[in-house]
């Protein structure tokens, strides 16, 4: 996906004869200010393997 994004950005810049970033931000940042938000974020990250069917422990190499 990263390679595709780079190729698209270069093509857009070439087509518009411009330079610089095409997309301002790559992700949406949100500061976790409440304990419930932190809990939910941790659960999301730690339990994501269940939703996607991947191994909960990634191989080291």
Biopython code that builds the backbone (N, CA, C, O; Angstrom):
import numpy as np
from Bio.PDB.StructureBuilder import StructureBuilder

atoms = [
    (1, "UNK", "N", (0.823, -1.193, 0.000)),
    (1, "UNK", "CA", (0.000, 0.000, 0.000)),
    (1, "UNK", "C", (0.868, 1.258, 0.000)),
    (1, "UNK", "O", (0.543, 2.252, -0.650)),
    (2, "UNK", "N", (1.956, 1.198, 0.726)),
    (2, "UNK", "CA", (2.824, 2.365, 0.788)),
    (2, "UNK", "C", (3.400, 2.689, -0.592)),
    (2, "UNK", "O", (3.460, 3.849, -1.002)),
    (3, "UNK", "N", (3.821, 1.636, -1.297)),
    (3, "UNK", "CA", (4.362, 1.833, -2.639)),
    (3, "UNK", "C", (3.333, 2.421, -3.582)),
    (3, "UNK", "O", (3.649, 3.281, -4.404)),
    (4, "UNK", "N", (2.095, 1.951, -3.460)),
    (4, "UNK", "CA", (1.016, 2.481, -4.297)),
    (4, "UNK", "C", (0.781, 3.957, -3.989)),
    (4, "UNK", "O", (0.597, 4.760, -4.903)),
    (5, "UNK", "N", (0.786, 4.316, -2.706)),
    (5, "UNK", "CA", (0.582, 5.710, -2.317)),
    (5, "UNK", "C", (1.689, 6.599, -2.875)),
    (5, "UNK", "O", (1.436, 7.715, -3.327)),
    (6, "UNK", "N", (2.916, 6.089, -2.836)),
    (6, "UNK", "CA", (4.039, 6.864, -3.367)),
    (6, "UNK", "C", (3.899, 7.054, -4.868)),
    (6, "UNK", "O", (4.101, 8.154, -5.381)),
    (7, "UNK", "N", (3.551, 5.976, -5.575)),
    (7, "UNK", "CA", (3.393, 6.074, -7.027)),
    (7, "UNK", "C", (2.270, 7.038, -7.400)),
    (7, "UNK", "O", (2.408, 7.825, -8.336)),
    (8, "UNK", "N", (1.166, 6.974, -6.669)),
    (8, "UNK", "CA", (0.057, 7.900, -6.940)),
    (8, "UNK", "C", (0.465, 9.346, -6.683)),
    (8, "UNK", "O", (0.150, 10.232, -7.478)),
    (9, "UNK", "N", (1.156, 9.585, -5.588)),
    (9, "UNK", "CA", (1.578, 10.950, -5.265)),
    (9, "UNK", "C", (2.517, 11.495, -6.333)),
    (9, "UNK", "O", (2.393, 12.648, -6.746)),
    (10, "UNK", "N", (3.448, 10.673, -6.775)),
    (10, "UNK", "CA", (4.368, 11.123, -7.830)),
    (10, "UNK", "C", (3.631, 11.410, -9.127)),
    (10, "UNK", "O", (3.923, 12.393, -9.807)),
    (11, "UNK", "N", (2.677, 10.554, -9.470)),
    (11, "UNK", "CA", (1.915, 10.757, -10.704)),
    (11, "UNK", "C", (1.078, 12.029, -10.624)),
    (11, "UNK", "O", (0.990, 12.781, -11.595)),
    (12, "UNK", "N", (0.465, 12.266, -9.471)),
    (12, "UNK", "CA", (-0.348, 13.478, -9.299)),
    (12, "UNK", "C", (0.537, 14.717, -9.400)),
    (12, "UNK", "O", (0.194, 15.681, -10.084)),
    (13, "UNK", "N", (1.670, 14.680, -8.718)),
    (13, "UNK", "CA", (2.578, 15.830, -8.781)),
    (13, "UNK", "C", (3.091, 16.059, -10.198)),
    (13, "UNK", "O", (3.198, 17.200, -10.646)),
    (14, "UNK", "N", (3.405, 14.987, -10.894)),
    (14, "UNK", "CA", (3.886, 15.110, -12.277)),
    (14, "UNK", "C", (2.789, 15.692, -13.162)),
    (14, "UNK", "O", (3.046, 16.571, -13.984)),
    (15, "UNK", "N", (1.571, 15.199, -12.988)),
    (15, "UNK", "CA", (0.455, 15.678, -13.803)),
    (15, "UNK", "C", (0.110, 17.130, -13.559)),
    (15, "UNK", "O", (-0.318, 17.832, -14.475)),
    (16, "UNK", "N", (0.293, 17.585, -12.338)),
    (16, "UNK", "CA", (-0.027, 18.968, -11.990)),
    (16, "UNK", "C", (1.207, 19.873, -12.017)),
    (16, "UNK", "O", (1.132, 21.051, -11.667)),
    (17, "UNK", "N", (2.337, 19.307, -12.435)),
    (17, "UNK", "CA", (3.630, 20.010, -12.452)),
    (17, "UNK", "C", (3.865, 20.770, -11.153)),
    (17, "UNK", "O", (4.057, 21.986, -11.140)),
    (18, "UNK", "N", (3.842, 20.026, -10.085)),
    (18, "UNK", "CA", (4.074, 20.607, -8.771)),
    (18, "UNK", "C", (4.983, 19.699, -7.969)),
    (18, "UNK", "O", (5.309, 18.596, -8.408)),
    (19, "UNK", "N", (5.396, 20.157, -6.794)),
    (19, "UNK", "CA", (6.239, 19.379, -5.901)),
    (19, "UNK", "C", (5.642, 19.407, -4.505)),
    (19, "UNK", "O", (4.806, 20.253, -4.189)),
    (20, "UNK", "N", (6.081, 18.474, -3.678)),
    (20, "UNK", "CA", (5.649, 18.463, -2.288)),
    (20, "UNK", "C", (4.669, 17.355, -1.992)),
    (20, "UNK", "O", (4.275, 16.604, -2.885)),
    (21, "UNK", "N", (4.277, 17.253, -0.741)),
    (21, "UNK", "CA", (3.359, 16.185, -0.339)),
    (21, "UNK", "C", (1.961, 16.370, -0.931)),
    (21, "UNK", "O", (1.463, 17.488, -1.059)),
    (22, "UNK", "N", (1.353, 15.256, -1.282)),
    (22, "UNK", "CA", (0.004, 15.287, -1.844)),
    (22, "UNK", "C", (-1.025, 15.215, -0.720)),
    (22, "UNK", "O", (-2.034, 15.919, -0.738)),
    (23, "UNK", "N", (-0.752, 14.351, 0.256)),
    (23, "UNK", "CA", (-1.646, 14.192, 1.394)),
    (23, "UNK", "C", (-1.014, 14.838, 2.601)),
    (23, "UNK", "O", (0.169, 14.636, 2.875)),
    (24, "UNK", "N", (-1.793, 15.611, 3.323)),
    (24, "UNK", "CA", (-1.276, 16.330, 4.480)),
    (24, "UNK", "C", (-0.878, 15.370, 5.592)),
    (24, "UNK", "O", (0.226, 15.466, 6.129)),
    (25, "UNK", "N", (-1.759, 14.452, 5.939)),
    (25, "UNK", "CA", (-1.499, 13.518, 7.025)),
    (25, "UNK", "C", (-1.751, 12.098, 6.567)),
    (25, "UNK", "O", (-2.585, 11.852, 5.695)),
    (26, "UNK", "N", (-1.033, 11.174, 7.155)),
    (26, "UNK", "CA", (-1.191, 9.773, 6.787)),
    (26, "UNK", "C", (-2.135, 9.044, 7.740)),
    (26, "UNK", "O", (-2.625, 7.961, 7.417)),
    (27, "UNK", "N", (-2.389, 9.614, 8.884)),
    (27, "UNK", "CA", (-3.268, 8.984, 9.850)),
    (27, "UNK", "C", (-3.933, 10.059, 10.697)),
    (27, "UNK", "O", (-3.515, 11.217, 10.695)),
    (28, "UNK", "N", (-4.952, 9.670, 11.407)),
    (28, "UNK", "CA", (-5.673, 10.584, 12.273)),
    (28, "UNK", "C", (-5.173, 10.384, 13.693)),
    (28, "UNK", "O", (-5.363, 9.312, 14.267)),
    (29, "UNK", "N", (-4.540, 11.391, 14.268)),
    (29, "UNK", "CA", (-4.016, 11.302, 15.634)),
    (29, "UNK", "C", (-5.067, 11.799, 16.617)),
    (29, "UNK", "O", (-5.761, 12.784, 16.366)),
    (30, "UNK", "N", (-5.169, 11.102, 17.734)),
    (30, "UNK", "CA", (-6.102, 11.483, 18.781)),
    (30, "UNK", "C", (-5.452, 11.183, 20.120)),
    (30, "UNK", "O", (-5.083, 10.039, 20.386)),
    (31, "UNK", "N", (-5.306, 12.196, 20.968)),
    (31, "UNK", "CA", (-4.718, 11.999, 22.293)),
    (31, "UNK", "C", (-5.726, 11.291, 23.189)),
    (31, "UNK", "O", (-6.885, 11.694, 23.280)),
    (32, "UNK", "N", (-5.271, 10.237, 23.844)),
    (32, "UNK", "CA", (-6.133, 9.498, 24.766)),
    (32, "UNK", "C", (-6.095, 10.209, 26.111)),
    (32, "UNK", "O", (-5.075, 10.202, 26.800)),
    (33, "UNK", "N", (-7.213, 10.821, 26.479)),
    (33, "UNK", "CA", (-7.237, 11.656, 27.675)),
    (33, "UNK", "C", (-7.962, 11.008, 28.847)),
    (33, "UNK", "O", (-7.745, 11.401, 29.993)),
    (34, "UNK", "N", (-8.807, 10.035, 28.588)),
    (34, "UNK", "CA", (-9.578, 9.401, 29.652)),
    (34, "UNK", "C", (-9.164, 7.944, 29.815)),
    (34, "UNK", "O", (-8.785, 7.291, 28.843)),
    (35, "UNK", "N", (-9.234, 7.436, 31.039)),
    (35, "UNK", "CA", (-8.861, 6.039, 31.276)),
    (35, "UNK", "C", (-9.648, 5.057, 30.403)),
    (35, "UNK", "O", (-9.093, 4.051, 29.960)),
    (36, "UNK", "N", (-10.903, 5.327, 30.155)),
    (36, "UNK", "CA", (-11.719, 4.425, 29.331)),
    (36, "UNK", "C", (-11.195, 4.385, 27.895)),
    (36, "UNK", "O", (-11.191, 3.326, 27.267)),
    (37, "UNK", "N", (-10.752, 5.536, 27.372)),
    (37, "UNK", "CA", (-10.181, 5.577, 26.026)),
    (37, "UNK", "C", (-8.902, 4.748, 25.946)),
    (37, "UNK", "O", (-8.680, 4.031, 24.970)),
    (38, "UNK", "N", (-8.066, 4.851, 26.973)),
    (38, "UNK", "CA", (-6.821, 4.084, 27.004)),
    (38, "UNK", "C", (-7.139, 2.593, 27.048)),
    (38, "UNK", "O", (-6.530, 1.805, 26.324)),
    (39, "UNK", "N", (-8.086, 2.207, 27.890)),
    (39, "UNK", "CA", (-8.494, 0.804, 27.986)),
    (39, "UNK", "C", (-8.994, 0.285, 26.652)),
    (39, "UNK", "O", (-8.594, -0.795, 26.217)),
    (40, "UNK", "N", (-9.853, 1.031, 26.006)),
    (40, "UNK", "CA", (-10.403, 0.597, 24.722)),
    (40, "UNK", "C", (-9.322, 0.499, 23.648)),
    (40, "UNK", "O", (-9.345, -0.416, 22.825)),
    (41, "UNK", "N", (-8.382, 1.431, 23.653)),
    (41, "UNK", "CA", (-7.298, 1.392, 22.676)),
    (41, "UNK", "C", (-6.414, 0.167, 22.895)),
    (41, "UNK", "O", (-6.034, -0.505, 21.936)),
    (42, "UNK", "N", (-6.088, -0.124, 24.143)),
    (42, "UNK", "CA", (-5.276, -1.304, 24.446)),
    (42, "UNK", "C", (-5.990, -2.589, 24.047)),
    (42, "UNK", "O", (-5.382, -3.483, 23.458)),
    (43, "UNK", "N", (-7.273, -2.681, 24.365)),
    (43, "UNK", "CA", (-8.032, -3.870, 23.973)),
    (43, "UNK", "C", (-8.074, -4.020, 22.457)),
    (43, "UNK", "O", (-7.953, -5.130, 21.939)),
    (44, "UNK", "N", (-8.240, -2.935, 21.763)),
    (44, "UNK", "CA", (-8.269, -2.975, 20.295)),
    (44, "UNK", "C", (-6.967, -3.531, 19.743)),
    (44, "UNK", "O", (-6.976, -4.400, 18.871)),
    (45, "UNK", "N", (-5.849, -3.031, 20.249)),
    (45, "UNK", "CA", (-4.550, -3.461, 19.743)),
    (45, "UNK", "C", (-4.266, -4.905, 20.124)),
    (45, "UNK", "O", (-3.818, -5.692, 19.290)),
    (46, "UNK", "N", (-4.525, -5.257, 21.381)),
    (46, "UNK", "CA", (-4.176, -6.593, 21.860)),
    (46, "UNK", "C", (-5.107, -7.690, 21.343)),
    (46, "UNK", "O", (-4.699, -8.847, 21.248)),
    (47, "UNK", "N", (-6.329, -7.349, 21.013)),
    (47, "UNK", "CA", (-7.294, -8.357, 20.556)),
    (47, "UNK", "C", (-7.544, -8.309, 19.049)),
    (47, "UNK", "O", (-8.430, -9.003, 18.550)),
    (48, "UNK", "N", (-6.782, -7.508, 18.324)),
    (48, "UNK", "CA", (-6.977, -7.352, 16.888)),
    (48, "UNK", "C", (-6.758, -8.662, 16.136)),
    (48, "UNK", "O", (-7.363, -8.877, 15.086)),
    (49, "UNK", "N", (-5.913, -9.530, 16.651)),
    (49, "UNK", "CA", (-5.641, -10.798, 15.977)),
    (49, "UNK", "C", (-6.886, -11.679, 15.900)),
    (49, "UNK", "O", (-7.026, -12.472, 14.969)),
    (50, "UNK", "N", (-7.776, -11.549, 16.857)),
    (50, "UNK", "CA", (-9.017, -12.351, 16.818)),
    (50, "UNK", "C", (-9.895, -11.964, 15.635)),
    (50, "UNK", "O", (-10.487, -12.820, 14.978)),
    (51, "UNK", "N", (-9.968, -10.678, 15.379)),
    (51, "UNK", "CA", (-10.801, -10.199, 14.286)),
    (51, "UNK", "C", (-10.237, -10.588, 12.917)),
    (51, "UNK", "O", (-10.989, -10.925, 12.001)),
    (52, "UNK", "N", (-8.919, -10.540, 12.787)),
    (52, "UNK", "CA", (-8.294, -10.763, 11.492)),
    (52, "UNK", "C", (-7.727, -12.154, 11.315)),
    (52, "UNK", "O", (-7.232, -12.476, 10.235)),
    (53, "UNK", "N", (-7.780, -12.979, 12.325)),
    (53, "UNK", "CA", (-7.362, -14.362, 12.203)),
    (53, "UNK", "C", (-5.860, -14.590, 12.158)),
    (53, "UNK", "O", (-5.413, -15.671, 11.774)),
    (54, "UNK", "N", (-5.083, -13.601, 12.541)),
    (54, "UNK", "CA", (-3.628, -13.751, 12.546)),
    (54, "UNK", "C", (-3.171, -14.298, 13.887)),
    (54, "UNK", "O", (-3.926, -14.301, 14.859)),
    (55, "UNK", "N", (-1.946, -14.753, 13.930)),
    (55, "UNK", "CA", (-1.359, -15.257, 15.154)),
    (55, "UNK", "C", (-1.184, -14.108, 16.149)),
    (55, "UNK", "O", (-0.768, -13.019, 15.754)),
    (56, "UNK", "N", (-1.494, -14.328, 17.435)),
    (56, "UNK", "CA", (-1.360, -13.238, 18.409)),
    (56, "UNK", "C", (0.087, -12.849, 18.676)),
    (56, "UNK", "O", (0.355, -11.740, 19.140)),
    (57, "UNK", "N", (1.035, -13.760, 18.385)),
    (57, "UNK", "CA", (2.446, -13.474, 18.580)),
    (57, "UNK", "C", (3.156, -13.533, 17.232)),
    (57, "UNK", "O", (3.216, -14.584, 16.595)),
    (58, "UNK", "N", (3.684, -12.406, 16.813)),
    (58, "UNK", "CA", (4.381, -12.362, 15.519)),
    (58, "UNK", "C", (5.758, -12.969, 15.656)),
    (58, "UNK", "O", (6.387, -12.825, 16.705)),
    (59, "UNK", "N", (6.249, -13.647, 14.624)),
    (59, "UNK", "CA", (7.601, -14.208, 14.682)),
    (59, "UNK", "C", (8.647, -13.095, 14.753)),
    (59, "UNK", "O", (8.444, -12.003, 14.221)),
    (60, "UNK", "N", (9.756, -13.382, 15.410)),
    (60, "UNK", "CA", (10.777, -12.350, 15.606)),
    (60, "UNK", "C", (11.544, -12.054, 14.320)),
    (60, "UNK", "O", (12.025, -10.934, 14.146)),
    (61, "UNK", "N", (11.672, -13.018, 13.423)),
    (61, "UNK", "CA", (12.376, -12.774, 12.168)),
    (61, "UNK", "C", (11.744, -13.529, 11.028)),
    (61, "UNK", "O", (12.212, -13.437, 9.893)),
]
sb = StructureBuilder()
sb.init_structure("model")
sb.init_model(0)
sb.init_chain("A")
sb.init_seg("    ")
for serial, (resi, resn, name, xyz) in enumerate(atoms, 1):
    if name == "N":
        sb.init_residue(resn, " ", resi, " ")
    sb.init_atom(name, np.array(xyz, "f"), 0.0, 1.0, " ", f" {name:<3s}", serial, name[0])
structure = sb.get_structure()
